[in-house]
Amino acid sequence: MKHTISILVENRFGAFDRIATMFSGKGFNLQSISIGETEDPEISRMTVVTSGEDKIIEQVVKQLNRLIDTIKVIDLTEQTTVERELALISLSYQKGTRAEVTNICDIFKGKVVDINNKTITLEVTGPPDKIDAAVNVLLPYGIKEMARSGAVALKRGEQTKINKKELV
Protein backbone atom coordinates (compact mmCIF):
# COMPACT_ATOMS: atom_id res chain seq x y z
CA MET A 1 0.00 0.00 0.00
CA LYS A 2 1.19 3.54 -0.81
CA HIS A 3 1.91 5.72 2.24
CA THR A 4 2.47 9.47 2.42
CA ILE A 5 4.43 10.50 5.50
CA SER A 6 4.98 14.10 6.63
CA ILE A 7 8.07 14.63 8.76
CA LEU A 8 8.93 17.87 10.55
CA VAL A 9 12.68 18.08 11.19
CA GLU A 10 15.10 20.62 12.53
CA ASN A 11 16.58 22.49 9.58
CA ARG A 12 20.13 21.24 10.13
CA PHE A 13 22.89 19.61 8.18
CA GLY A 14 22.48 15.83 8.08
CA ALA A 15 18.76 15.60 8.94
CA PHE A 16 17.79 14.60 5.40
CA ASP A 17 20.60 12.07 5.19
CA ARG A 18 19.64 10.36 8.46
CA ILE A 19 16.05 9.91 7.30
CA ALA A 20 16.97 8.70 3.80
CA THR A 21 19.52 6.29 5.31
CA MET A 22 16.90 4.90 7.70
CA PHE A 23 14.57 4.14 4.78
CA SER A 24 17.30 2.54 2.67
CA GLY A 25 18.53 0.54 5.67
CA LYS A 26 15.05 -0.97 5.99
CA GLY A 27 14.98 -1.78 2.28
CA PHE A 28 12.22 0.72 1.44
CA ASN A 29 12.10 2.44 -1.91
CA LEU A 30 11.32 6.14 -1.67
CA GLN A 31 8.87 6.76 -4.51
CA SER A 32 9.24 10.48 -3.89
CA ILE A 33 10.77 12.75 -1.31
CA SER A 34 10.37 16.53 -1.07
CA ILE A 35 11.86 18.82 1.54
CA GLY A 36 11.64 22.53 2.19
CA GLU A 37 11.44 25.12 4.93
CA THR A 38 8.16 25.66 6.77
CA GLU A 39 6.78 28.96 8.05
CA ASP A 40 9.58 28.70 10.63
CA PRO A 41 13.03 28.78 8.95
CA GLU A 42 14.44 26.54 11.71
CA ILE A 43 12.06 23.72 10.70
CA SER A 44 11.78 21.81 7.42
CA ARG A 45 8.94 19.58 6.25
CA MET A 46 9.76 16.38 4.41
CA THR A 47 7.04 14.61 2.47
CA VAL A 48 7.94 10.99 1.79
CA VAL A 49 5.93 8.64 -0.42
CA THR A 50 6.74 4.95 -0.04
CA SER A 51 5.02 1.56 -0.20
CA GLY A 52 4.73 -1.15 2.40
CA GLU A 53 2.49 -3.05 4.73
CA ASP A 54 0.69 -0.96 7.35
CA LYS A 55 2.38 -2.71 10.31
CA ILE A 56 5.86 -2.18 8.86
CA ILE A 57 5.16 1.49 8.07
CA GLU A 58 3.94 1.88 11.65
CA GLN A 59 7.36 0.67 12.83
CA VAL A 60 9.10 3.04 10.40
CA VAL A 61 7.08 5.98 11.81
CA LYS A 62 8.16 4.99 15.35
CA GLN A 63 11.80 4.82 14.28
CA LEU A 64 11.54 8.18 12.49
CA ASN A 65 10.24 9.70 15.73
CA ARG A 66 13.40 8.47 17.50
CA LEU A 67 15.82 10.19 15.11
CA ILE A 68 17.71 13.09 16.65
CA ASP A 69 16.46 15.89 14.35
CA THR A 70 12.85 14.70 14.11
CA ILE A 71 10.19 16.93 15.64
CA LYS A 72 6.99 15.26 14.45
CA VAL A 73 6.00 12.41 12.10
CA ILE A 74 2.49 12.07 10.65
CA ASP A 75 1.33 9.22 8.41
CA LEU A 76 -1.09 11.08 6.13
CA THR A 77 -2.25 7.93 4.36
CA GLU A 78 -5.63 7.66 6.11
CA GLN A 79 -6.05 11.44 6.54
CA THR A 80 -7.86 13.88 4.31
CA THR A 81 -5.04 15.81 2.65
CA VAL A 82 -4.13 18.36 0.04
CA GLU A 83 -1.40 16.80 -2.12
CA ARG A 84 0.38 18.39 -5.08
CA GLU A 85 3.24 17.76 -7.48
CA LEU A 86 4.93 19.84 -10.14
CA ALA A 87 6.00 18.40 -13.48
CA LEU A 88 8.07 20.03 -16.21
CA ILE A 89 7.54 18.22 -19.51
CA SER A 90 9.53 18.96 -22.69
CA LEU A 91 8.22 17.77 -26.05
CA SER A 92 9.40 18.03 -29.62
CA TYR A 93 6.74 19.45 -31.88
CA GLN A 94 5.99 20.27 -35.49
CA LYS A 95 3.92 23.24 -36.61
CA GLY A 96 0.86 21.00 -36.96
CA THR A 97 0.99 19.66 -33.40
CA ARG A 98 1.83 22.84 -31.47
CA ALA A 99 -1.81 23.89 -31.15
CA GLU A 100 -2.80 20.38 -30.02
CA VAL A 101 -0.08 20.34 -27.36
CA THR A 102 -1.02 23.79 -26.03
CA ASN A 103 -4.70 22.77 -25.96
CA ILE A 104 -3.82 19.70 -23.89
CA CYS A 105 -1.79 21.96 -21.61
CA ASP A 106 -4.84 24.21 -21.17
CA ILE A 107 -7.09 21.23 -20.38
CA PHE A 108 -4.78 20.29 -17.50
CA LYS A 109 -4.56 23.97 -16.42
CA GLY A 110 -0.85 23.92 -17.18
CA LYS A 111 1.44 26.61 -18.54
CA VAL A 112 3.85 26.85 -21.42
CA VAL A 113 7.07 27.90 -19.68
CA ASP A 114 9.49 27.64 -22.62
CA ILE A 115 9.18 27.37 -26.37
CA ASN A 116 11.52 27.54 -29.34
CA ASN A 117 11.46 26.29 -32.93
CA LYS A 118 11.81 22.63 -31.94
CA THR A 119 10.66 22.09 -28.35
CA ILE A 120 7.96 23.21 -25.97
CA THR A 121 8.18 22.87 -22.18
CA LEU A 122 5.02 22.63 -20.12
CA GLU A 123 4.47 23.06 -16.40
CA VAL A 124 1.65 21.03 -14.85
CA THR A 125 0.80 21.11 -11.15
CA GLY A 126 -1.79 19.19 -9.20
CA PRO A 127 -2.47 15.91 -7.48
CA PRO A 128 -0.26 13.00 -8.61
CA ASP A 129 -3.17 11.43 -10.53
CA LYS A 130 -3.57 14.61 -12.59
CA ILE A 131 0.16 14.63 -13.42
CA ASP A 132 -0.05 10.95 -14.44
CA ALA A 133 -3.04 11.70 -16.69
CA ALA A 134 -1.26 14.63 -18.36
CA VAL A 135 1.83 12.49 -18.99
CA ASN A 136 -0.29 9.69 -20.50
CA VAL A 137 -2.05 12.11 -22.86
CA LEU A 138 1.26 13.73 -23.88
CA LEU A 139 3.19 10.46 -24.45
CA PRO A 140 2.09 10.10 -28.10
CA TYR A 141 3.58 13.54 -28.84
CA GLY A 142 7.06 12.34 -27.83
CA ILE A 143 8.17 13.47 -24.40
CA LYS A 144 11.87 14.33 -24.68
CA GLU A 145 12.48 15.01 -21.02
CA MET A 146 10.50 15.23 -17.83
CA ALA A 147 11.13 16.20 -14.20
CA ARG A 148 8.65 15.69 -11.35
CA SER A 149 9.00 17.34 -7.97
CA GLY A 150 7.55 14.55 -5.88
CA ALA A 151 4.53 15.00 -3.67
CA VAL A 152 4.08 17.66 -1.03
CA ALA A 153 1.12 17.21 1.28
CA LEU A 154 -0.66 18.77 4.23
CA LYS A 155 -3.55 17.51 6.30
CA ARG A 156 -6.76 19.32 5.33
CA GLY A 157 -8.19 21.75 7.82
CA GLU A 158 -6.55 23.39 10.76
CA GLN A 159 -2.82 22.73 11.06
CA THR A 160 -1.03 22.63 14.37
CA LYS A 161 1.73 25.19 14.71
CA ILE A 162 5.05 23.90 15.96
CA ASN A 163 6.07 25.56 19.19
CA LYS A 164 9.81 26.29 19.29
CA LYS A 165 9.83 25.15 22.90
CA GLU A 166 9.14 21.64 21.56
CA LEU A 167 12.60 21.73 19.98
CA VAL A 168 14.28 21.77 23.39
FISE-336065 format. One line per 8 residues: number of its first residue (from 0); their letters; for each residue y, x, z of C-alpha. Coordinates in steps of 0.25 Angstrom, whole numbers, plus 5000, padded with zeros to 4 digits. Layout:
# residues N
NUM> a> Y X Z  ... .
END
This chain:
# residues 168
0> mkhtisil> 5000 5000 5000  5014 5005 4997  5023 5008 5009  5038 5010 5010  5042 5018 5022  5056 5020 5027  5059 5032 5035  5071 5036 5042 .
8> venrfgaf> 5072 5051 5045  5082 5060 5050  5090 5066 5038  5085 5081 5041  5078 5092 5033  5063 5090 5032  5062 5075 5036  5058 5071 5022 .
16> driatmfs> 5048 5082 5021  5041 5079 5034  5040 5064 5029  5035 5068 5015  5025 5078 5021  5020 5068 5031  5017 5058 5019  5010 5069 5011 .
24> gkgfnlqs> 5002 5074 5023  4996 5060 5024  4993 5060 5009  5003 5049 5006  5010 5048 4992  5025 5045 4993  5027 5035 4982  5042 5037 4984 .
32> isigeted> 5051 5043 4995  5066 5041 4996  5075 5047 5006  5090 5047 5009  5100 5046 5020  5103 5033 5027  5116 5027 5032  5115 5038 5043 .
40> peisrmtv> 5115 5052 5036  5106 5058 5047  5095 5048 5043  5087 5047 5030  5078 5036 5025  5066 5039 5018  5058 5028 5010  5044 5032 5007 .
48> vtsgedki> 5035 5024 4998  5020 5027 5000  5006 5020 4999  4995 5019 5010  4988 5010 5019  4996 5003 5029  4989 5010 5041  4991 5023 5035 .
56> ieqvvkql> 5006 5021 5032  5008 5016 5047  5003 5029 5051  5012 5036 5042  5024 5028 5047  5020 5033 5061  5019 5047 5057  5033 5046 5050 .
64> nrlidtik> 5039 5041 5063  5034 5054 5070  5041 5063 5060  5052 5071 5067  5064 5066 5057  5059 5051 5056  5068 5041 5063  5061 5028 5058 .
72> vidlteqt> 5050 5024 5048  5048 5010 5043  5037 5005 5034  5044 4996 5025  5032 4991 5017  5031 4977 5024  5046 4976 5026  5056 4969 5017 .
80> tverelal> 5063 4980 5011  5073 4983 5000  5067 4994 4992  5074 5002 4980  5071 5013 4970  5079 5020 4959  5074 5024 4946  5080 5032 4935 .
88> islsyqkg> 5073 5030 4922  5076 5038 4909  5071 5033 4896  5072 5038 4882  5078 5027 4872  5081 5024 4858  5093 5016 4854  5084 5003 4852 .
96> traevtni> 5079 5004 4866  5091 5007 4874  5096 4993 4875  5082 4989 4880  5081 5000 4891  5095 4996 4896  5091 4981 4896  5079 4985 4904 .
104> cdifkgkv> 5088 4993 4914  5097 4981 4915  5085 4972 4918  5081 4981 4930  5096 4982 4934  5096 4997 4931  5106 5006 4926  5107 5015 4914 .
112> vdinnkti> 5112 5028 4921  5111 5038 4910  5109 5037 4895  5110 5046 4883  5105 5046 4868  5091 5047 4872  5088 5043 4887  5093 5032 4896 .
120> tlevtgpp> 5091 5033 4911  5091 5020 4920  5092 5018 4934  5084 5007 4941  5084 5003 4955  5077 4993 4963  5064 4990 4970  5052 4999 4966 .
128> dkidaavn> 5046 4987 4958  5058 4986 4950  5059 5001 4946  5044 5000 4942  5047 4988 4933  5059 4995 4927  5050 5007 4924  5039 4999 4918 .
136> vllpygik> 5048 4992 4909  5055 5005 4904  5042 5013 4902  5040 5008 4888  5054 5014 4885  5049 5028 4889  5054 5033 4902  5057 5047 4901 .
144> emarsgav> 5060 5050 4916  5061 5042 4929  5065 5045 4943  5063 5035 4955  5069 5036 4968  5058 5030 4976  5060 5018 4985  5071 5016 4996 .
152> alkrgeqt> 5069 5004 5005  5075 4997 5017  5070 4986 5025  5077 4973 5021  5087 4967 5031  5094 4974 5043  5091 4989 5044  5091 4996 5057 .
160> kinkkelv> 5101 5007 5059  5096 5020 5064  5102 5024 5077  5105 5039 5077  5101 5039 5092  5087 5037 5086  5087 5050 5080  5087 5057 5094 .
END
